[in-house]
Amino acid sequence: MSEAQHVKRATTALAGVVEGITPDQLAAPTPCTEYAVRDLLNHLLFWGPSLEGAAHKEQVPPPAAAESDVDLPDDWKRQLTQLLDRMAQAWSTPDAWTGTTHMGGPNEMPSAMIGGMVAMECAVHTWDLARATDQPLQLDEDLVTFAHAQAEQTAEQGRAMGAFADEVAVPETAPPLHRLLALTGRDPAWKR
């Protein structure tokens, strides 16, 4: 399976969970401890344009306001599902994965690393939102394996930036999804 297919599968899974979220679930806690469902949806809308722009080799800085100062729009479901579709389309071209690009800031990074982060972030946030809203999870094993490999490459940097919590201990025999979640600082047994 190609890298682009992993992004498509991750964004499709995330869009499916987003579609299943009801307004009364927006205040529910998520395994991503600093975010309620509303906050996590807002986080995706806040950073999504930068991730989409990275595929086009465009520097799209996040909004000038702090993420916590931006309110979730009334039409969040439509905006987010459309954004996820555009992200999948943007990362579907071979050029998106070559050379270097920007992820919202002036520093250039390898495009393949950013594309891998997009797939990994979408997969992990799919689990976050599915768990928080009691929805079934639809992540295939190939995507989870790919996302885990990406997380292994960027976990230390993610922790240094505050994007990941400390790794959670899981047995070596844990399923691939549990190892991915643990690497990103999530407890695979989390329940609300």
C-alpha positions in Angstrom: 0.0 0.0 0.0 1.3 3.4 -0.9 1.9 6.3 1.6 -0.9 8.2 -0.1 -3.3 5.3 0.4 -2.5 5.4 4.2 -3.4 9.1 4.3 -6.7 8.4 2.4 -7.6 5.6 4.7 -6.8 7.6 7.8 -8.7 10.7 6.7 -11.7 8.5 5.6 -11.8 6.8 9.0 -11.6 10.1 10.8 -14.3 11.6 8.7 -16.6 8.7 9.4 -16.1 9.2 13.2 -16.6 12.9 12.8 -19.9 12.3 11.0 -21.1 10.2 14.0 -20.5 12.8 16.6 -23.6 14.5 18.0 -23.7 18.0 19.5 -24.4 16.6 23.0 -21.0 14.8 22.8 -18.9 18.0 22.3 -18.1 18.4 26.0 -17.1 14.8 26.5 -13.5 14.1 27.6 -11.1 12.4 25.2 -8.0 10.2 25.7 -6.0 13.3 24.4 -6.2 14.6 28.0 -6.0 18.4 27.3 -8.9 18.2 24.9 -12.6 17.6 25.1 -14.3 16.5 21.9 -15.0 20.1 20.9 -11.4 21.1 21.5 -10.0 18.2 19.5 -12.3 19.0 16.6 -11.2 22.6 16.8 -7.5 21.4 16.9 -8.1 19.5 13.6 -9.7 22.5 11.9 -7.0 24.8 13.2 -4.0 22.8 11.9 -5.6 21.0 8.9 -5.0 23.8 6.4 -1.3 23.8 7.2 -1.1 20.0 6.7 -3.0 20.4 3.4 -0.8 23.2 2.3 2.3 21.1 3.1 1.3 18.6 0.4 1.3 21.5 -2.1 4.6 22.8 -0.8 2.8 25.9 0.4 3.5 27.5 3.7 0.1 28.0 5.3 0.6 29.4 8.8 -2.1 28.6 11.4 -4.5 31.5 12.2 -3.0 34.4 14.1 -5.2 33.7 17.1 -4.2 31.0 19.6 -5.8 27.7 19.0 -7.6 27.9 22.4 -9.0 31.4 21.4 -10.7 30.1 18.2 -14.3 28.9 18.6 -15.6 25.7 16.9 -17.7 26.9 14.0 -21.4 26.0 13.9 -20.8 24.0 10.7 -17.8 22.2 12.1 -18.9 18.8 10.8 -19.1 20.0 7.2 -15.9 22.0 7.4 -13.9 19.2 8.9 -15.1 16.5 6.5 -14.4 18.7 3.5 -10.9 19.6 5.0 -10.1 15.9 5.5 -11.2 15.1 1.9 -8.9 18.0 0.6 -6.0 16.7 2.7 -6.4 13.2 1.2 -6.5 14.7 -2.3 -3.5 16.9 -1.6 -1.4 14.0 -0.4 -2.5 11.7 -3.2 0.0 13.0 -5.7 3.6 11.6 -5.8 5.0 15.1 -5.8 3.5 15.7 -2.3 5.9 13.1 -0.9 9.1 14.3 -2.5 11.6 17.0 -1.5 10.9 19.3 1.5 7.9 21.3 2.7 6.6 23.4 5.6 4.2 22.6 8.3 2.8 26.0 9.2 6.2 27.5 10.0 9.3 28.7 8.2 11.4 25.5 8.8 11.6 23.0 6.0 11.1 19.3 6.7 11.1 16.2 4.6 7.8 16.0 2.8 7.5 12.2 3.4 7.9 12.8 7.1 5.1 15.4 7.1 2.8 13.1 5.0 3.5 10.2 7.4 2.6 12.5 10.3 -0.7 13.4 8.7 -1.6 9.7 8.4 -0.4 9.0 12.0 -2.2 12.0 13.5 -5.5 11.2 11.7 -5.3 7.6 12.8 -4.6 8.4 16.4 -7.3 11.2 16.5 -9.8 8.8 15.0 -9.2 6.5 18.0 -9.4 9.5 20.4 -12.8 10.6 19.0 -14.2 7.1 18.5 -13.4 6.2 22.1 -14.7 9.5 23.5 -18.0 9.2 21.6 -18.5 5.4 21.9 -18.2 4.7 18.2 -16.7 1.6 16.5 -13.2 2.0 15.3 -12.4 1.3 11.6 -8.6 1.4 11.3 -7.0 -1.3 9.2 -3.9 -3.1 10.3 -1.7 -1.8 7.4 -2.5 1.8 8.4 -1.8 1.1 12.0 1.5 -0.5 11.2 2.4 2.5 9.0 1.3 5.0 11.7 3.3 3.2 14.3 6.5 3.4 12.2 5.9 7.1 11.7 5.3 7.6 15.4 8.6 5.8 16.2 10.4 8.3 14.0 8.9 11.4 15.5 7.8 10.5 19.1 10.8 12.1 20.8 10.4 15.3 18.8 6.6 15.2 19.5 7.2 14.9 23.3 9.8 17.7 23.2 7.2 19.9 21.5 4.4 18.9 23.9 2.4 17.1 21.2 2.8 13.7 22.9 2.7 12.7 26.5 5.2 10.3 28.0 5.0 6.8 26.5 2.7 4.4 28.2 4.0 1.0 29.1 2.3 -1.9 27.2 3.4 -5.5 26.8 5.6 -6.3 23.9 2.9 -8.7 22.8 0.3 -5.8 22.7 -1.6 -5.4 19.4 -0.2 -2.9 16.9 -2.9 -0.3 17.7 -2.1 -0.4 21.4 1.6 0.0 20.7 0.9 3.0 18.5 -1.4 4.6 21.2 1.1 4.0 23.9 3.9 5.5 21.9 1.9 8.7 21.5 1.2 8.8 25.3 -2.3 7.3 25.3 -3.5 4.6 27.5 -5.1 1.9 25.2 -7.5 1.0 28.0 -8.9 4.6 28.4 -12.6 4.8 28.9 -14.7 7.9 29.7 
